[in-house]
Amino acid sequence: MVIHRRAGKTVASINHLIRDAMVTKDSRFAYIAPTYRQAKDIVWDMVKHYAGKVDGVKFNESELRADFANGARLRLYGADNPDALRGIGLWGVIFDEYSQQPSNIFTEVIRPALADHQGYAIWIGTPKGKNDFYRLYQHSISDDNNWLGMFKTVEDTGIIDQKELEDARKIMTEDEYNQEFYCSFEASVKGAYYARELAEARKAGRITKVKYDNAIPVYTVWDLGVSDAMAIGFYQRAGNELRMIDYYENNNQGLDFYKKVIDDKGYIYGAHFAPHDIAVRELTTGKSRQDIARGLGIDFEVVGNMPLSDGIHAGRMAFSRLWIDEEKCGMWLDYITQYRQEWDDNKGMFKDKPLHDFTSHAADVWRYAAISENRMTNDQGAVLTNEVYNTQPIPRIVDGRMEEFQCQQHQQPEDWRYQ
């Protein structure tokens, strides 16, 4: 449901969940906002207002939960804590402002939770660039049998008074007005760092299908975030072009898990880059994550510790030479589109720093890649990640040219390099 601002989407969705909870014994329903704080501030009072008219309903303030007399429950969640949603069974779920939520929260967490009861999912919101919310809407209007797709602007609903719209137009930018009231997916996200660069890349056709070239090595760039969050970008350098051929992101996994991820890709690697804090040693073990990774066969090169603003500037400068695989880097595109400056409500202006949210890891990967691209030279030996080598020709780089040599079948250490 792509519907303009102040049309009553949230009120409608909450009442939809309340109605189904009333008639479905022992059922479970969820409303998910971008953050838990938003769910509490905006929706909780609404739930108590409407569900409070139903006999026998009790409210749990600490868990933002409404318990119905028939054993059904309706609970509010935030997408900023997806682990709280794991393992539950659901009959129905509403995603509010899904464009501001991690795109994998449905496929990895919620979709399995709906399977047991053949539950439903409803996405509501106004656009915020072309991201997973946009793709879901496009899918909904192409699959008439299983989906309902709804698109309503202010002209379609007539809910907002014309004088109010005229007044709003006087103080809002064209992008803001078109996004909020005419549901424009083309309008850029306010304060987005890479809005212009992404628009130019699309116009130039650099966001497309980018094939892996096995004649040149792949360089990985990692962001090691807090709470074990991890993001990996896969790049190839061809002349002046920088090609982003793949992207992977996950959390709560060890380095051995990500070692298997990059091995399973089947790429021939040149080098692996990580931020400077990978070399920090833990007090308990005396080892750094760089030491642990080296033991697993990943020999990280450390990215220089450049100021954040300078790194973002480097990312903007390098974007004009970047080609992006639209499919394999779809999540990265979703996040980089929304990577934006933090807004200061007190001063009524943007802060001189980015908003730290689910988009930050993808943006940091690109920032580190832009800083390190001059080290992706293709004149250094590629790291062979296969544990057993056979007599098949293996490419190598000699004086900047790719050649092949035969290797007898034998076991080699995982971090073995050749020049």
Residue pairs with C-beta under 8 A, 6 or more apart in sequence:
1 9
1 122
1 123
1 124
1 125
1 150
1 152
2 125
2 126
2 127
2 133
2 137
2 149
2 150
2 151
2 152
2 183
3 9
3 124
3 125
3 126
3 150
3 151
3 152
3 157
3 183
4 126
4 152
4 153
4 154
4 157
4 160
4 180
4 181
4 182
4 183
5 126
5 180
5 181
6 159
6 160
7 152
7 157
7 159
8 159
9 96
9 124
9 125
10 42
10 43
10 46
10 96
10 124
11 46
13 31
13 94
13 96
13 122
13 124
14 31
14 43
14 46
14 47
14 50
14 94
15 50
16 92
16 94
16 122
17 29
17 31
17 74
17 92
17 94
18 47
18 50
18 51
18 54
18 66
18 74
20 27
20 29
20 91
20 92
21 27
21 29
21 66
21 68
21 72
21 73
21 74
22 54
22 68
22 70
22 72
24 70
24 72
24 91
25 70
25 71
25 72
26 70
26 71
26 72
27 71
27 72
27 73
27 91
27 92
27 117
28 72
28 73
28 75
28 88
28 89
28 90
28 91
29 72
29 73
29 74
29 75
29 90
29 91
29 92
29 93
30 74
30 75
30 76
30 77
30 85
30 88
30 90
30 92
30 93
30 94
30 110
31 39
31 43
31 47
31 74
31 75
31 76
31 77
31 93
31 94
31 96
32 39
32 76
32 77
32 78
32 79
32 85
32 93
32 94
32 95
32 96
32 101
32 105
32 110
33 39
33 42
33 43
33 76
33 77
33 78
33 79
33 96
33 97
34 78
34 79
34 80
34 96
34 97
34 100
34 101
35 78
35 79
35 80
36 76
36 77
36 78
36 80
36 81
37 78
38 78
39 64
39 76
39 77
39 78
40 64
40 76
43 76
43 96
44 64
44 76
47 59
47 64
47 66
47 74
47 76
48 59
48 66
51 57
51 59
51 66
51 68
51 74
52 59
54 68
54 69
55 69
56 68
56 69
57 66
57 67
57 68
57 69
58 66
58 67
59 65
59 66
59 67
60 66
60 67
63 75
64 75
64 76
64 77
65 73
65 74
65 75
65 76
66 73
66 74
66 75
67 73
68 74
77 84
77 85
78 84
79 95
79 100
79 101
79 102
79 105
79 358
80 357
80 358
82 102
82 105
82 108
82 109
83 252
85 105
85 109
85 110
85 113
86 109
87 113
88 113
89 113
89 116
89 117
90 110
90 113
90 114
90 117
90 119
91 114
91 117
91 119
91 120
92 114
92 119
92 120
92 121
92 122
93 110
93 113
93 114
93 119
93 120
93 121
93 122
94 121
94 122
94 124
95 101
95 106
95 121
95 122
95 123
95 124
95 125
96 124
96 125
97 124
97 125
97 126
97 128
98 123
98 124
98 125
98 132
98 133
98 136
99 125
99 126
99 127
99 128
99 129
99 131
99 132
99 133
99 134
99 338
100 125
100 128
100 338
101 358
102 358
103 131
103 132
103 330
103 331
103 334
103 335
104 249
104 331
106 121
110 121
111 121
113 119
114 120
114 121
123 133
123 136
123 137
125 133
126 179
126 180
126 183
127 133
127 134
127 179
127 183
127 184
127 185
127 187
128 179
128 189
128 338
129 185
129 187
129 188
129 189
129 192
129 337
129 338
130 185
130 186
130 337
131 333
131 334
131 337
131 338
132 330
132 334
134 185
135 330
137 149
137 151
139 147
140 147
140 148
140 149
141 147
141 149
151 183
152 183
153 181
153 182
153 183
154 160
154 165
154 181
154 182
155 182
160 181
165 181
168 177
168 181
169 177
172 180
173 190
174 187
175 184
175 187
175 188
175 190
176 187
176 190
178 184
178 186
178 187
179 187
188 195
188 196
188 199
189 195
189 337
189 338
189 340
190 340
191 340
191 341
191 343
191 350
192 337
192 338
192 339
192 340
193 312
193 315
193 316
193 339
193 340
193 341
193 354
193 363
194 315
194 316
194 319
194 336
194 337
194 339
195 337
197 316
197 319
197 320
198 207
198 319
198 333
198 336
198 337
200 319
200 320
201 207
201 319
201 322
201 324
206 322
206 323
206 324
207 323
207 324
207 326
207 333
208 323
208 324
208 325
208 326
209 325
209 326
209 327
210 243
210 244
210 245
210 323
210 324
210 325
211 245
212 218
212 236
212 245
212 246
212 267
213 236
213 238
213 243
214 268
214 395
215 395
215 402
216 236
216 237
216 238
216 378
216 402
217 236
217 267
217 268
217 269
217 270
217 271
217 378
217 382
217 397
218 234
218 235
218 236
218 245
218 265
218 267
218 268
218 269
218 270
219 234
219 235
219 236
219 237
219 269
219 270
219 271
219 272
219 273
219 372
219 376
220 232
220 233
220 234
220 235
220 262
220 269
220 271
220 272
220 273
221 232
221 233
221 235
221 272
221 273
221 274
221 303
221 365
221 368
221 369
221 372
222 230
222 231
222 232
222 233
222 272
222 273
222 274
222 275
222 278
222 300
222 365
222 368
223 229
223 230
223 231
223 232
223 275
223 361
223 364
223 365
223 368
224 230
224 274
224 275
224 277
224 278
224 289
225 231
225 251
225 360
225 361
225 364
227 251
227 252
228 251
228 252
228 253
228 254
229 249
229 250
229 251
229 361
230 249
230 250
230 251
230 253
230 258
230 361
231 247
231 248
231 249
231 361
231 362
231 364
231 365
232 247
232 248
232 249
232 258
232 261
232 262
232 365
233 244
233 246
233 247
233 332
233 365
233 366
233 369
234 244
234 245
234 246
234 247
234 248
234 265
234 267
235 242
235 243
235 244
235 245
235 369
235 373
235 376
236 242
236 243
236 245
236 376
237 243
237 373
237 376
237 377
237 378
240 321
241 321
241 323
242 318
242 321
242 322
242 323
242 369
242 373
242 376
243 322
243 323
243 324
243 325
244 322
244 323
244 324
244 325
244 329
244 332
244 369
245 325
245 328
245 329
246 265
246 267
246 325
246 328
246 329
247 328
247 329
247 331
247 332
247 362
247 365
248 258
248 261
249 331
249 332
249 361
249 362
250 257
250 258
250 261
255 289
255 292
255 293
255 296
255 298
256 296
259 293
259 296
259 297
259 298
262 269
262 272
262 298
262 385
263 385
267 385
268 382
268 383
268 384
268 385
268 395
269 382
269 383
269 385
270 376
270 378
270 380
270 381
270 382
270 383
271 299
271 301
271 375
271 376
271 380
271 383
272 298
272 299
272 300
272 301
272 383
273 300
273 301
273 302
273 303
273 368
273 369
273 372
273 375
274 289
274 290
274 293
274 300
274 301
274 302
274 303
274 368
275 302
275 303
275 305
275 364
275 368
276 302
276 303
276 304
276 305
278 288
278 289
278 290
278 293
278 300
278 302
279 288
279 290
279 302
280 288
280 289
281 287
281 288
281 291
282 288
290 300
290 302
293 299
293 300
294 300
294 415
296 414
297 385
297 413
297 414
297 415
298 415
299 383
299 415
299 417
301 372
301 375
303 368
303 371
303 372
304 371
304 372
306 314
306 371
308 353
308 354
308 367
309 352
311 367
311 368
311 370
311 371
312 354
312 363
312 367
314 367
314 370
314 371
315 363
315 366
315 367
315 369
315 370
317 370
318 369
318 370
318 373
324 332
324 333
326 333
331 362
332 362
332 365
332 366
335 358
335 359
335 361
335 362
335 363
336 359
336 362
336 363
336 366
338 359
339 354
339 359
339 360
339 362
339 363
340 354
340 355
340 359
341 350
341 351
341 352
341 353
341 354
341 355
342 350
342 351
342 353
342 354
342 355
342 356
343 349
343 350
343 351
343 355
344 350
344 351
354 360
354 363
378 397
378 400
379 397
379 399
379 400
380 397
380 419
381 396
381 397
381 417
381 418
381 419
382 395
382 396
382 397
382 418
383 415
383 417
384 394
384 412
384 416
384 417
384 418
385 414
387 411
387 412
387 414
388 409
388 410
388 411
388 412
389 407
389 408
389 409
389 410
389 412
390 407
390 409
391 406
391 407
391 408
391 409
393 404
393 405
393 406
394 404
394 405
394 407
395 402
395 403
395 404
396 402
396 403
396 404
396 405
396 418
396 419
397 403
